[in-house]
Amino acid sequence: MSEQSVSTELMSENEVRQRRLDVKSLDNPKAMKLYRRFDGIFILVLFSFLALGVQIQFTLTAGDWDYWIDWRDRRWWPVVAPMTLLMFIGPLAYGLWYRLRLPVVATAVTTLLCLTSWLSRYLNFYEFTYFPMSFVPASTYIGLGILLDCSLIMTRSLIISCIIGGGLFGALVWPLNWPIFAASKVPVEFNGMLLSMADLMGFQYIRTTTPEYLRIIEESTLRTFGGSVTPLTAVFAGLVGIVVYALFLLLGKWINGLDKYAKRIA
Amino acid sequence: MAQTNTATVALDSGAESKLAGHFRRNRIVYILASILLGIGLAYRIYLNTMAFSVGTDFYSPEFQKYWMPVLYGEVLFLGLFTVCTSVYVWLTRERDASAISPELELSRYWKLLSFLTVIGIWVAAIATNAVESDAAWHQVTIRDTDFTPTHIFIFYFALPALTAFLIPTFIWAHTRIPAFMNKISIPFLCVVLGIFMIMPNYGFNEWGHTFFYAEELFAAPVHWGFVFLGWSLFFLVPLGVQIFTNMGRLIAQTTATESTASTEERQVI
């Protein structure tokens, strides 16, 4: 007995009838038109909400590292930024892959973040509070999202894509963004001190988080590793990416199990 | 009122152009979204014009004159809007789910998606306009009270407006669509509740800022409550699955049974 006939026996008559109608509707141009209209609206609604979701998530967990050119340090930003993005991508990636076999979430979320960040930097940081755009450019994570989604398409496994894609997502933040802010790392001499261009801009534009910047960034013994701080951080960020992505895929599994109705609010 | 709707599914068969038909079907989206974007744009211009000129000192008479009436007005308006709309939607609820035809049920799903599209446009406006305006503001001004211009803009208007749209939509869906009637969709509830709970979380945020964290590092733990509640958007995927499972069933059913009138013409928006 074939697998299909076994599963048909387990379904009620109504379910079989509905399944036949569903399959039949795929050949019906009117039904297909409505399906496509639904897809369009659903994508618009989902992406709008995701834009706000990733903006809230990112701005309140890694935002400061992403706002200012002088906060793109070698140690914190490459760890914090991919970690917080993977926290948001994980549950959605699980849902859309498990339910719809759509490996698009990472690319969609990183692209939405890029769009909203650029708009927001212009409207809020440049137009509203008069910071120069060269001081507040948005980073890009789209390439990382594409890598993560590609690893899922090619392996068709959330676990393997977590290890390969999650690891790459964490490790490649710095090289992907280097073309954007390389110019800000040019060394300059200022009052006898050696600074980067980004640091000099940071001291010209004192912000209320400047004390936090001085406390957090560029301290501790990791500096003694000299030029290898960046690759060391990349490897660690890769590990963090794998672990965080795995944990949030599990959260996604739990959330997608709640596709239920309740009789009343307990 | 809803009772009469069940019996009257409009079957428009006029020879309208395709474009005119598109605008007619989606007029709720275009009208409401235009109104919302107009309000948002006007508010944004007000913020840009008045924030730094008369909004940096809560204790100044200018602040009391130009910003506090805005706060009182928006809180009152949104509160009344939420209560009145929710009560109206509840009082006009459908009482007999069995009286709803598949065509009408499907049209209500499209209407639900229209509401969600309008809300989605508001959500996108918040993402690009509102969220980081507060971040930028706090980097150049010292906090003196909770009532800064950007807080009045985001905390007491933009996000409460989102809740004010979502709550009546939640009630509407659960009183008009058979699959949601007499029960509660857990993912839908989680989306609405999570976004609503961002507002009570202001309390922790402001208390924390007055008590132990005066600075405005945006990634500071005192702000993580907002993030946690933003995770309610993860429930959009199971909610979407619930909606399109039912819509797929209805589309297959209605397009299979109809013979002459096109399904598109049966949409009542």
Contacts between the chains, C-beta under 8 A, distances in Angstrom:
chain1	res1	chain2	res2	distance
A	18	B	249	6.0
A	18	B	252	7.3
A	18	B	253	7.9
A	21	B	249	7.8
A	21	B	252	4.1
A	21	B	253	6.0
A	21	B	256	5.5
A	22	B	248	6.4
A	22	B	249	7.4
A	22	B	252	4.9
A	24	B	252	7.0
A	24	B	256	6.4
A	25	B	248	8.0
A	25	B	251	6.4
A	25	B	252	3.9
A	25	B	255	5.9
A	25	B	256	6.7
A	28	B	255	5.2
A	28	B	256	7.3
A	30	B	255	4.8
A	30	B	262	6.2
A	30	B	263	4.8
A	30	B	264	7.2
A	31	B	251	5.3
A	31	B	252	6.3
A	31	B	255	4.1
A	31	B	256	8.0
A	31	B	263	7.4
A	33	B	263	7.9
A	33	B	264	7.0
A	34	B	251	4.9
A	34	B	255	7.2
A	34	B	263	6.1
A	34	B	264	7.5
A	35	B	248	7.4
A	35	B	251	6.5
A	38	B	113	7.4
A	38	B	244	6.2
A	38	B	247	6.0
A	38	B	251	7.8
A	41	B	113	4.7
A	41	B	116	7.9
A	41	B	117	6.0
A	42	B	113	7.4
A	42	B	240	5.9
A	42	B	243	7.9
A	42	B	244	6.9
A	44	B	117	6.1
A	44	B	120	6.1
A	45	B	113	7.0
A	45	B	116	4.7
A	45	B	117	5.7
A	45	B	119	7.8
A	45	B	120	4.4
A	46	B	236	5.9
A	46	B	240	6.6
A	47	B	120	8.0
A	48	B	120	3.3
A	48	B	121	6.6
A	48	B	123	4.8
A	48	B	124	4.5
A	48	B	127	7.9
A	49	B	120	6.2
A	49	B	123	5.5
A	49	B	233	5.3
A	49	B	236	5.7
A	50	B	233	6.9
A	50	B	236	7.8
A	51	B	123	7.2
A	51	B	124	5.5
A	51	B	127	4.4
A	51	B	128	7.7
A	52	B	123	4.7
A	52	B	124	7.1
A	52	B	126	5.7
A	52	B	127	4.2
A	52	B	131	7.5
A	52	B	230	7.7
A	52	B	233	7.5
A	53	B	230	5.3
A	53	B	231	7.8
A	53	B	233	4.0
A	55	B	127	4.5
A	55	B	131	5.2
A	55	B	132	7.6
A	56	B	131	6.3
A	56	B	226	6.0
A	56	B	227	6.3
A	56	B	230	4.1
A	57	B	227	5.4
A	57	B	230	5.8
A	57	B	231	7.8
A	59	B	131	5.8
A	59	B	132	5.9
A	59	B	135	6.2
A	59	B	218	6.0
A	60	B	218	5.9
A	60	B	219	6.4
A	60	B	223	4.4
A	60	B	224	6.8
A	60	B	226	5.5
A	60	B	227	5.0
A	61	B	219	5.3
A	61	B	224	7.1
A	61	B	227	5.9
A	62	B	219	5.9
A	63	B	132	7.4
A	63	B	135	6.1
A	63	B	218	4.4
A	63	B	219	5.9
A	64	B	217	5.8
A	64	B	218	5.2
A	64	B	219	5.2
A	65	B	219	7.3
A	67	B	132	7.8
A	67	B	135	6.8
A	67	B	139	7.9
A	67	B	218	7.8
A	80	B	219	7.3
A	91	B	231	7.6
A	91	B	234	4.2
A	91	B	237	7.9
A	92	B	234	6.3
A	92	B	237	6.2
A	95	B	234	7.4
A	95	B	237	3.3
A	95	B	238	6.7
A	95	B	241	7.9
A	96	B	237	6.1
A	99	B	237	6.7
A	99	B	238	7.9
A	99	B	241	5.3
A	116	B	124	7.9
A	116	B	127	4.8
A	116	B	128	5.2
A	119	B	128	4.2
A	120	B	127	7.6
A	120	B	128	5.4
A	120	B	129	7.4
A	120	B	131	7.0
A	120	B	132	4.3
A	120	B	133	8.0
A	121	B	132	7.5
A	123	B	44	7.9
A	123	B	128	6.7
A	123	B	129	6.0
A	123	B	133	7.5
A	124	B	129	7.5
A	124	B	132	4.6
A	124	B	133	4.4
A	124	B	135	7.3
A	124	B	136	4.5
A	125	B	132	7.2
A	125	B	136	4.9
A	127	B	48	6.8
A	128	B	47	7.5
A	128	B	48	6.0
A	128	B	51	7.4
A	128	B	133	5.9
A	128	B	136	5.7
A	128	B	137	7.5
A	129	B	136	4.2
A	129	B	137	6.6
A	129	B	139	7.0
A	129	B	140	5.2
A	131	B	136	7.3
A	207	B	139	4.0
A	207	B	140	6.9
A	208	B	138	6.1
A	208	B	139	5.5
A	208	B	140	7.6
A	208	B	141	7.9
A	208	B	142	6.8
A	208	B	215	6.1
A	208	B	216	5.2
A	209	B	139	6.3
A	209	B	215	6.7
A	209	B	216	6.4
A	209	B	217	5.2
A	209	B	218	7.7
A	211	B	215	7.0
A	212	B	215	6.2
A	212	B	217	4.6
A	251	B	234	7.5
A	252	B	234	6.9
A	255	B	234	5.1
A	255	B	235	6.2
A	255	B	237	7.7
A	255	B	238	6.7
A	256	B	237	6.5
A	256	B	238	5.5
A	258	B	186	5.1
A	258	B	187	6.2
A	258	B	190	7.3
A	258	B	235	7.2
A	258	B	238	6.1
A	259	B	186	7.7
A	259	B	187	6.4
A	259	B	238	3.9
A	259	B	241	5.6
A	259	B	242	6.3
A	260	B	186	5.1
A	261	B	180	7.8
A	261	B	183	4.2
A	261	B	184	6.3
A	261	B	185	5.8
A	261	B	186	6.7
A	262	B	183	6.5
A	262	B	184	4.8
A	262	B	186	5.7
A	262	B	189	7.8
A	263	B	183	5.8
A	263	B	184	7.5
A	264	B	184	6.9
A	265	B	184	6.2
A	265	B	189	7.1
